[in-house]
Amino acid sequence: MIARTAFTQLEYSPWLLVGTVIGMTLIYLVAPIGLIVSVLTRHWLNAIASFVTWLLMALAYLPTLRLYQCSPLLGFCLPGIGLLYTLMTIDSAWRHWQGRGGGWKGRVYSVEG
């Protein structure tokens, strides 16, 4: 579903795609990557800041997890989920540029942008 509609939601704009990828990277990936790099390089203050950032991200998602009666630990999966969503968005644009558009039930639709 995401690969079929994400680029449509971005109005087929390469600039919106670039902005989305940068935004998703900053929001979801910088904290866990920062934590890993900081621990490996023993920059403990940066590691703490990265962990706290990741923890706040997980806490912000807690009401949604409670609504769906999921484990609070799933909040720590947000970086991986964000990465997958970003990759599916890029795939959506790639399919559009190849002229394959969005597929549904064996049919392929291509909308000119």
C-alpha positions in Angstrom: 0.0 0.0 0.0 2.8 2.5 0.9 4.8 1.7 -2.2 1.7 2.2 -4.3 0.6 5.5 -2.9 3.5 7.3 -1.1 4.8 9.2 -4.2 1.2 10.1 -5.1 0.8 11.7 -1.7 4.0 13.7 -2.4 2.4 15.0 -5.6 5.1 13.2 -7.7 7.6 15.9 -6.6 11.2 14.9 -6.4 11.8 17.9 -4.0 9.1 16.7 -1.6 10.6 13.2 -1.9 14.1 14.5 -0.9 12.6 16.5 1.9 10.7 13.5 3.2 13.8 11.3 3.1 15.8 13.9 4.9 13.1 14.5 7.5 12.5 10.8 8.1 16.2 10.3 8.5 16.5 13.1 11.0 13.5 12.1 13.0 13.9 8.3 13.1 17.5 7.4 12.4 19.8 9.9 13.8 19.2 8.9 17.5 19.9 5.2 17.2 22.8 5.7 14.8 24.2 8.4 17.1 23.8 6.0 20.1 25.7 3.2 18.3 28.5 5.5 17.0 28.8 7.2 20.4 29.1 3.9 22.3 31.6 2.6 19.8 33.7 5.7 20.1 33.1 6.0 23.9 31.6 9.5 23.7 29.3 8.9 26.7 27.6 12.3 26.8 26.6 11.9 23.1 25.5 8.3 23.9 23.2 9.5 26.7 21.8 12.3 24.6 21.1 9.8 21.8 19.5 7.3 24.1 17.3 10.0 25.8 16.2 11.2 22.3 15.3 7.6 21.3 13.5 7.1 24.6 11.4 10.3 24.1 10.5 9.0 20.6 9.3 5.7 22.1 7.4 7.5 24.9 5.6 9.8 22.4 4.3 6.6 20.6 3.1 5.1 23.9 -0.5 6.2 23.6 -0.9 4.5 20.2 0.7 1.3 21.6 -1.7 1.4 24.5 -4.7 2.0 22.2 -3.8 -1.2 20.2 -2.8 -3.1 23.4 0.8 -3.6 22.3 3.9 -3.9 24.4 5.5 -0.5 25.2 8.8 -2.0 24.1 7.6 -1.7 20.5 8.1 2.0 20.7 11.8 1.3 20.4 11.2 -0.3 17.0 10.2 3.1 15.5 13.6 3.7 13.9 13.3 0.4 12.0 9.7 1.1 11.0 10.7 4.6 9.9 13.5 3.2 7.8 11.1 0.7 6.1 8.5 3.4 5.4 11.2 5.6 3.9 12.5 2.8 1.7 8.9 2.0 0.5 8.4 5.7 -0.3 11.6 5.7 -2.4 10.4 2.5 -4.1 7.1 4.3 -4.8 8.9 7.1 -6.6 11.2 4.6 -8.4 8.1 2.6 -9.7 6.5 5.9 -10.9 9.7 6.9 -12.8 9.9 3.5 -14.4 6.3 3.9 -15.6 5.0 1.1 -13.5 2.9 3.4 -11.2 0.9 1.8 -8.4 -0.2 -1.7 -8.7 -3.4 -3.2 -7.4 -4.8 -6.7 -7.8 -2.5 -7.5 -10.7 -3.2 -4.2 -12.5 -0.7 -1.4 -12.8 -1.8 2.2 -12.8 0.3 5.1 -14.0 -0.7 8.6 -13.2 1.2 11.4 -15.1 2.4 14.1 -12.7 
